[in-house]
């Protein structure tokens, strides 16, 4: 395990430890999630023009009308998956790969899909720069999932739709967890679900947040 940077280390007083403190203050208690944030320098996952803001607990624009998920919100969603370390995870919405990196540190492997090829290319470069290899990045319609790699033990969706797309339910293993913002895009309940024999059972609302819309065959029209 890599040693954490100190607050006054190479990343300066606004480095990873600063972000860990902000995420802990937001109510995240899973120490494995906090350690993953500590080991993952966010400055390697933001546009160069926003490097000075990398350790703020805030979303940052990444082009195509997309933004990175606020780090404390990513941490809360990941915490809601209750990962133990041996899971096969599907992420819908790769962005620049920071949340993908956190998932990769907390699970056995991650399949991540995004509709924008240039974002996937950048995420691949960012993840390689951090030596993270247990990820598979795909370009495509996230509302359809990635059926050829199913079933998944956990699914996290970083875009909003009023319901969980049926393909994502079908690709989730029995007993697996899914976290998705439920709403029309702009003010959503971030909800955790669990796959049961009867289908998808709603467990709890993790928080409220604003997300971009999920577009695709089983989402909003492109």
C-alpha positions as CSV (number, residue, x, y, z in Angstrom):
1,X,0.0,0.0,0.0
2,X,1.3,3.4,-0.9
3,X,1.9,5.9,1.9
4,X,-0.5,8.9,1.9
5,X,0.9,12.3,1.1
6,X,1.0,14.6,4.1
7,X,-0.9,17.8,3.9
8,X,2.4,19.7,3.3
9,X,3.8,17.0,0.9
10,X,4.3,17.3,-2.8
11,X,0.7,18.1,-3.5
12,X,0.8,21.0,-0.9
13,X,-1.8,21.9,1.7
14,X,-4.6,21.3,-0.8
15,X,-3.6,17.8,-1.7
16,X,-5.3,14.4,-1.2
17,X,-5.5,14.7,2.6
18,X,-7.3,18.0,2.3
19,X,-9.9,16.2,0.1
20,X,-10.2,13.3,2.5
21,X,-11.0,15.7,5.3
22,X,-13.7,17.4,3.2
23,X,-15.2,14.0,2.4
24,X,-15.1,12.9,6.0
25,X,-16.8,16.1,7.0
26,X,-19.5,15.4,4.5
27,X,-20.4,12.2,6.5
28,X,-18.5,9.5,4.7
29,X,-17.4,6.9,7.3
30,X,-16.1,3.9,5.2
31,X,-12.4,3.9,5.9
32,X,-11.7,1.9,2.7
33,X,-13.3,4.6,0.6
34,X,-11.4,7.4,2.4
35,X,-8.1,5.5,1.9
36,X,-8.9,5.1,-1.8
37,X,-9.4,8.9,-2.1
38,X,-6.1,9.4,-0.2
39,X,-4.2,7.1,-2.6
40,X,-5.7,8.7,-5.8
41,X,-4.4,12.1,-6.6
42,X,-7.4,13.9,-8.2
43,X,-5.0,16.3,-9.9
44,X,-4.3,13.5,-12.4
45,X,-8.0,13.3,-13.4
46,X,-9.0,16.9,-14.1
47,X,-8.3,19.2,-17.2
48,X,-5.0,21.0,-17.0
49,X,-6.8,24.3,-16.7
50,X,-8.4,23.2,-13.5
51,X,-5.5,21.6,-11.7
52,X,-5.4,24.4,-9.1
53,X,-9.0,23.4,-8.1
54,X,-8.4,19.6,-8.1
55,X,-8.6,19.2,-4.4
56,X,-11.7,21.3,-3.9
57,X,-14.8,19.2,-3.1
58,X,-16.6,20.4,-6.2
59,X,-17.5,19.3,-9.7
60,X,-15.3,20.5,-12.6
61,X,-16.2,20.9,-16.3
62,X,-14.6,18.3,-18.6
63,X,-16.3,19.2,-21.9
64,X,-19.3,18.0,-23.9
65,X,-21.5,19.6,-21.3
66,X,-20.2,17.1,-18.7
67,X,-18.7,17.7,-15.3
68,X,-16.8,15.5,-12.9
69,X,-18.9,14.3,-10.0
70,X,-18.2,16.1,-6.7
71,X,-15.7,13.9,-4.8
72,X,-17.8,13.7,-1.7
73,X,-20.8,12.6,-3.8
74,X,-18.8,10.0,-5.6
75,X,-17.6,8.7,-2.2
76,X,-21.2,8.5,-0.9
77,X,-22.4,6.6,-3.9
78,X,-19.5,4.2,-3.7
79,X,-20.0,3.8,0.0
80,X,-23.6,2.8,-0.8
81,X,-22.4,-0.1,-2.9
82,X,-20.8,-1.6,0.2
83,X,-17.9,-3.1,-1.7
84,X,-15.8,-5.7,0.0
85,X,-13.0,-5.9,-2.5
86,X,-13.9,-8.9,-4.7
87,X,-16.6,-7.4,-6.8
88,X,-17.0,-7.1,-10.6
89,X,-18.4,-3.6,-11.0
90,X,-20.2,-1.7,-13.8
91,X,-19.8,2.1,-13.9
92,X,-22.1,4.1,-16.2
93,X,-20.4,7.5,-16.9
94,X,-16.6,7.3,-17.0
95,X,-15.9,11.0,-17.3
96,X,-12.2,11.7,-16.7
97,X,-11.8,8.5,-14.6
98,X,-11.5,9.6,-11.0
99,X,-14.5,7.7,-9.7
100,X,-13.4,4.8,-11.9
101,X,-10.0,4.9,-10.1
102,X,-11.7,4.8,-6.7
103,X,-13.8,1.8,-7.7
104,X,-10.8,0.0,-9.1
105,X,-9.0,0.4,-5.7
106,X,-12.1,-1.0,-3.9
107,X,-13.2,-3.9,-6.2
108,X,-11.6,-6.7,-8.1
109,X,-12.3,-5.0,-11.5
110,X,-14.4,-2.3,-13.1
111,X,-16.1,-2.1,-16.5
112,X,-16.9,1.6,-17.3
113,X,-18.9,3.0,-20.2
114,X,-19.3,6.5,-21.5
115,X,-21.0,7.8,-24.6
116,X,-18.2,10.3,-25.5
117,X,-15.1,8.7,-27.1
118,X,-12.8,11.7,-26.3
119,X,-13.7,11.3,-22.6
120,X,-12.9,7.6,-22.6
121,X,-9.6,8.3,-24.3
122,X,-8.7,10.8,-21.7
123,X,-9.8,8.6,-18.8
124,X,-7.7,5.7,-20.2
125,X,-4.7,8.0,-20.3
126,X,-5.4,9.2,-16.8
127,X,-5.8,5.7,-15.3
128,X,-2.7,4.5,-17.0
129,X,-0.8,7.4,-15.6
130,X,-1.7,6.1,-12.1
131,X,-0.9,2.5,-12.9
132,X,-4.5,1.4,-12.6
133,X,-5.0,-1.7,-14.8
134,X,-8.0,-3.6,-13.5
135,X,-10.4,-1.5,-15.6
136,X,-12.0,-2.0,-19.0
137,X,-13.3,1.2,-20.6
138,X,-16.0,1.2,-23.3
139,X,-17.6,3.7,-25.6
140,X,-21.4,3.3,-26.0
141,X,-24.9,3.7,-24.6
142,X,-24.6,3.4,-20.9
143,X,-28.4,2.9,-20.5
144,X,-27.8,-0.5,-22.2
145,X,-25.0,-1.5,-19.8
146,X,-22.3,-3.8,-21.1
147,X,-24.1,-7.1,-21.4
148,X,-21.2,-9.1,-22.7
149,X,-19.3,-8.6,-19.4
150,X,-22.4,-9.3,-17.1
151,X,-23.4,-10.3,-14.5
152,X,-22.1,-7.6,-12.2
153,X,-21.9,-7.6,-8.4
154,X,-22.5,-3.8,-8.3
155,X,-23.6,-1.0,-10.6
156,X,-23.1,2.7,-10.2
157,X,-24.8,5.2,-12.6
158,X,-23.5,8.8,-12.7
159,X,-26.4,10.3,-14.6
160,X,-30.1,10.8,-13.9
161,X,-33.2,9.1,-15.1
162,X,-36.6,8.6,-13.5
163,X,-36.2,4.9,-13.3
164,X,-33.4,2.3,-13.4
165,X,-33.0,1.1,-17.0
166,X,-34.1,-2.5,-17.3
167,X,-30.9,-3.7,-18.9
168,X,-28.9,-2.6,-15.8
169,X,-31.3,-4.5,-13.6
170,X,-30.9,-7.6,-15.8
171,X,-27.1,-7.4,-15.7
172,X,-27.0,-7.1,-11.9
173,X,-26.3,-10.3,-10.0
174,X,-28.9,-11.5,-7.4
175,X,-27.9,-9.9,-4.1
176,X,-25.9,-7.1,-5.9
177,X,-26.3,-3.4,-5.2
178,X,-27.0,-0.6,-7.6
179,X,-26.8,3.2,-6.9
180,X,-28.4,5.7,-9.3
181,X,-29.7,9.3,-9.2
182,X,-33.4,9.0,-9.7
183,X,-35.0,12.1,-11.4
184,X,-35.2,14.1,-14.6
185,X,-31.8,15.8,-14.3
186,X,-31.3,18.8,-12.0
187,X,-32.5,17.7,-8.6
188,X,-32.3,14.0,-7.9
189,X,-32.6,11.5,-5.1
190,X,-29.5,9.3,-5.1
191,X,-30.9,5.9,-4.3
192,X,-29.3,2.6,-3.4
193,X,-31.1,-0.6,-4.6
194,X,-30.6,-4.3,-4.1
195,X,-31.3,-7.1,-6.6
196,X,-33.7,-9.7,-5.2
197,X,-35.5,-12.7,-6.5
198,X,-38.5,-10.5,-7.2
199,X,-36.5,-7.7,-9.0
200,X,-34.9,-4.5,-7.8
201,X,-35.7,-3.4,-4.2
202,X,-35.2,0.2,-3.2
203,X,-33.1,0.4,0.0
204,X,-32.5,4.0,0.9
205,X,-32.0,7.5,-0.3
206,X,-28.3,8.3,0.1
207,X,-28.5,12.0,-0.6
208,X,-30.0,14.6,-2.9
209,X,-27.8,16.0,-5.8
210,X,-27.8,17.5,-9.3
211,X,-26.8,15.3,-12.2
212,X,-26.7,15.5,-15.9
213,X,-29.3,13.3,-17.7
214,X,-28.8,9.7,-18.7
215,X,-29.2,9.6,-22.5
216,X,-29.7,6.5,-24.6
217,X,-32.1,3.8,-25.7
218,X,-33.3,3.3,-22.1
219,X,-32.8,6.9,-21.0
220,X,-33.6,10.3,-22.4
221,X,-33.4,10.7,-26.2
222,X,-29.9,11.7,-27.4
